[in-house]
């Protein structure tokens, strides 16, 4: 009987070492290097930039909702560079349609180098739950975009 107890105890100890082995090995592995922030999807180049956005004429209210959430995201971000971006962004609506679409101009001056300017990604940083709904409004209103980098001449 003593032999049976020794076998059971030895078996349990062996099972414990086998199961604990990966945990001990994992604890001894060096910590993973901190991940670098993702590269921006829409970084802007130049001293200033003009972004021309064509918006479906019946969806301008939806687009203006998106713009308001974009500016709110920049203002509420914990990233201090987002507030710098907000200070340099001015948005205008053109008086003449282009190809039947409403035209919005986003003037960015100055451009904050190596920062994200993509509307959906900025909103996702501050409003991760709402971003999908806002993105649907954006996608439904969008008809085209042009980006012009600018350099001051005088």
Buried (B, 14 or more C-beta within 10 A) or exposed (E): EEEEEEEEEEEEEEEEEEEEEEEEEEEEEEEEEEEEEEEBEBBBEBEBBBBBBBBBEEBBEBBBBBBEBBBBBBEEBEBEBBBEBBEBBEBEBBEEEEEEBBBBBBBBBBBBEEBBBEBBBBBBBBBEEEBEEBBEBBEEBBBEEEBEEBEEEE
